[in-house]
Amino acid sequence: MVWSKLILFIFFFINTLNAAELTQEEKNYFKFLDLNNDGFLTIEEINQSTKIIFQLIDINQDNKLSLIELEDLKQIIELIK
C-alpha cells in the first residue's frame, strides 16, 4: 500500500517540484483528494482517497497492482485532467 501511495503522489504532484505556483491541473488533483472540501488535505483523506483509487484499479481484487492495472491508473489520471 505504501508503494501505491508513493506512485499516486508522484503522478499527481511531480510537476510542483519545479514550479513556484500550482497549475490548474494540480489544483484539481488537490480538490479531488480533499474529500470534505475544507481546503485542507489530511492524512486520513489521502489514505481514504488512495484506498478508493486502489480498489478501483485492482480489477481482479487480489490486493496487488499489476503493470496492466497501473496502465489503467495512468488512463484514469489522463481522464481526470
DRENLUM-224450 format. One record per residue: z, y, x of N, C-alpha, C in turn; residue in three letters. Coordinates in steps of 0.02 Angstrom, whole numbers, padded with zeros to 5 digits, always signed. Each point is the difference from the previous one (the first is absolute). Layout:
BEGIN
ZYXZYXZYXALA ...
***
This chain:
BEGIN
+00000-00060+00041+00000+00060-00041+00000+00062+00043MET +00032-00003+00057+00002+00058+00045-00071+00017+00023VAL -00040-00050+00014-00069+00013+00023-00041+00033-00055TRP +00010-00023-00062-00039+00031-00054+00020+00073-00009SER +00064+00017+00008+00021+00070-00004-00031+00041+00056LYS -00001-00029+00059-00030+00034+00057-00075+00011-00011LEU -00034-00050-00026-00071+00005-00013-00013+00055-00051ILE +00039+00000-00055-00009+00051-00051+00014+00070+00028LEU +00052+00006+00039+00017+00065+00029-00057+00024+00045PHE -00027-00044+00040-00054+00019+00045-00062+00020-00040ILE -00018-00040-00050-00058+00017-00041+00008+00067-00034PHE +00059+00014-00027+00010+00060-00040+00010+00063+00042PHE +00032-00005+00058+00022+00060+00034-00023+00007+00072PHE -00046-00040+00023-00022+00002+00070-00031+00067+00018ILE -00036+00030-00047-00034+00063+00015+00048+00058+00009ASN +00060-00004-00025+00047+00055+00005+00026+00010+00071THR -00010-00049+00043+00025+00006+00069-00036+00057+00037LEU -00062+00013-00017-00039+00050+00035-00009+00064-00040ASN +00026+00002-00061-00011+00058-00043+00064+00039-00009ALA -00006+00065-00001+00058+00043-00011+00017+00003-00074ALA -00049-00012-00043+00009+00006-00072-00025-00064-00033GLU +00032-00019-00055-00022-00060-00036-00065+00013-00037LEU -00043-00050+00000-00062+00005-00039+00016-00014-00073THR -00046+00015-00044+00009-00015-00071+00008-00075-00010GLN -00037-00039+00037+00004-00073-00003+00071-00024+00017GLU +00028+00027+00053+00068-00019+00020+00052+00023-00051GLU -00011+00058-00030+00044+00023-00054-00004-00047-00060LYS -00060-00025-00014-00008-00047-00055+00037-00065+00014ASN -00003-00024+00061+00038-00061+00019+00075+00011-00010TYR +00023+00059+00020+00071+00016-00008+00018-00002-00074PHE -00040+00031-00042+00013+00001-00072-00002-00071-00028LYS -00044-00042+00025-00005-00069-00022+00064-00038+00016PHE +00029+00013+00058+00062-00034+00021+00062+00029-00032LEU -00003+00063-00021+00057+00034-00030+00006-00022-00073ASP +00031-00058-00010+00000-00033-00066+00035+00040-00054LEU +00052+00039+00018+00035+00038-00051-00022+00073-00003ASN -00052+00017+00039-00031+00066-00001+00049+00057+00012ASN +00048-00011+00046+00049+00053+00015-00019+00041+00062ASP -00057-00017+00030-00023+00037+00059+00030-00025+00065GLY +00035-00057-00002+00030-00030+00059-00014-00075+00000PHE -00005-00028+00060-00006-00073+00007+00065-00028+00026LEU +00026-00049-00035+00059-00035+00023-00022-00068+00028THR +00043-00030+00038-00015-00067+00026-00009-00049-00057ILE +00037+00010-00055-00007-00044-00058-00069+00006-00031GLU -00026+00062-00004-00067+00009-00028-00053-00031+00045GLU +00008+00007+00065-00047-00030+00047+00003-00075-00005ILE +00060-00028-00003+00007-00073-00006-00030-00025-00066ASN +00014+00035-00054-00026-00020-00065-00076+00004-00002GLN -00027+00055+00027-00073+00008+00003-00032-00055+00042SER +00032-00015+00056-00026-00052+00044+00000-00067-00035THR +00054-00015-00036+00004-00064-00036-00054-00004-00053LYS -00010+00054-00036-00052+00001-00053-00068-00011+00031ILE -00016+00037+00052-00065-00006+00033-00008-00070+00029ILE +00053-00026+00032-00003-00067+00029-00016-00051-00055PHE +00035+00005-00056-00011-00048-00055-00072+00005-00027GLN -00026+00060-00003-00069+00009-00023-00051-00030+00048LEU +00015+00005+00064-00047-00024+00051+00005-00075+00012ILE +00060-00026-00006+00013-00072+00012-00029-00041-00058ASP -00065-00007+00000-00036-00029-00055+00025-00071-00016ILE +00011-00040+00051+00021-00069-00012+00077-00008-00006ASN +00036+00057+00003+00073+00001-00010+00038-00048+00047GLN -00023-00002+00063+00035-00042+00049+00048+00040+00044ASP +00011+00064-00017+00043+00045+00038-00023+00010+00071ASN -00065-00006+00010-00032+00012+00065-00065+00038-00013LYS -00018+00044+00046-00064+00034-00007-00050-00028+00051LEU -00058-00020-00025-00053-00024+00043-00045+00059+00019SER -00046-00012+00045-00048+00053+00018-00042+00020-00060LEU -00018-00048-00041-00039+00015-00060+00040+00045-00046ILE +00064-00015-00008+00043+00040-00043+00009+00070+00030GLU +00002+00006+00066+00004+00066+00032-00064+00040-00011LEU -00056-00035-00001-00062+00034-00015+00002+00027-00071GLU +00031-00037-00046+00009+00024-00068+00044+00062+00000ASP +00051+00002+00042+00043+00059+00006-00041+00060+00021LEU -00044-00010+00047-00043+00055+00023-00043+00026-00057LYS -00026-00045-00041-00040+00021-00057+00042+00039-00051GLN +00062-00022-00011+00045+00036-00046+00013+00070+00026ILE +00012+00006+00064+00013+00066+00030-00061+00044-00008ILE -00059-00028+00009-00061+00039-00009-00006+00025-00072GLU +00020-00042-00048-00003+00020-00070+00050+00056-00014LEU +00058-00002+00032+00050+00052-00011-00024+00066+00026ILE -00039-00001+00053-00026+00063+00029-00041+00035-00052LYS 
***
